[in-house]
C-alpha cells in the first residue's frame, strides 16, 4: 500500500510541477497579452482566455497540492500504524519468549521435584522393606523360641 501511495505521490508531484510550469507559461503569456492590448484591442479576448486558463490552472494546482498534502498525511498515518504494529509484534514476541522461558523453568522444577519425590519414595520403600525383614526375622525367632519352649 505504501508503494502505491509513493507512486501516487510521485505522479501528483509530477502533475504539480507540470501545472506550475504551465501556470508560469500562462502568466508570461498574460503579460505579453497586456502589452499587445495597448497596441490592439483585439488582443483583449486572448488575454481574458489566458487569465481564465491561469485561474483554472491555479485552481487545479491548489486541488493537486491539497491532494498531495492529503496523501502525504495518509502515508504518515500508514507509517505510524506500521510502526505501532511492529512494536506490538515485538512486545508480543518478548512476552512469548518470557512465557516460554518460564514454562521451561517450571518444567525443570517439576522434573527436579519428581526425581526428588521418586528418590524419597524409594528410600521409604527400602526402609519399609528393611523394617519388614527385621519384623519377619523377629517373628521367625519368636516362633523358634516358642517351639523350643514346648
Residue, then its C-alpha position, 0 to 999 in steps of 0.5 A: x500500500x505504501x508503494x502505491x501511495x509513493x507512486x501516487x505521490x510521485x505522479x501528483x508531484x509530477x502533475x504539480x510541477x507540470x501545472x506550475x510550469x504551465x501556470x508560469x507559461x500562462x502568466x508570461x503569456x498574460x503579460x505579453x497579452x497586456x502589452x499587445x492590448x495597448x497596441x490592439x484591442x483585439x488582443x483583449x479576448x486572448x488575454x481574458x482566455x489566458x487569465x481564465x486558463x491561469x485561474x483554472x490552472x491555479x485552481x487545479x494546482x491548489x486541488x493537486x497540492x491539497x491532494x498531495x498534502x492529503x496523501x502525504x498525511x495518509x502515508x504518515x498515518x500508514x507509517x505510524x500504524x506500521x510502526x505501532x504494529x511492529x512494536x506490538x509484534x515485538x512486545x508480543x514476541x518478548x512476552x512469548x519468549x518470557x512465557x516460554x522461558x518460564x514454562x521451561x523453568x517450571x518444567x525443570x522444577x517439576x522434573x527436579x521435584x519428581x526425581x526428588x519425590x521418586x528418590x524419597x519414595x524409594x528410600x521409604x520403600x527400602x526402609x519399609x522393606x528393611x523394617x519388614x525383614x527385621x519384623x519377619x526375622x523377629x517373628x521367625x525367632x519368636x516362633x523358634x523360641x516358642x517351639x523350643x519352649x514346648 
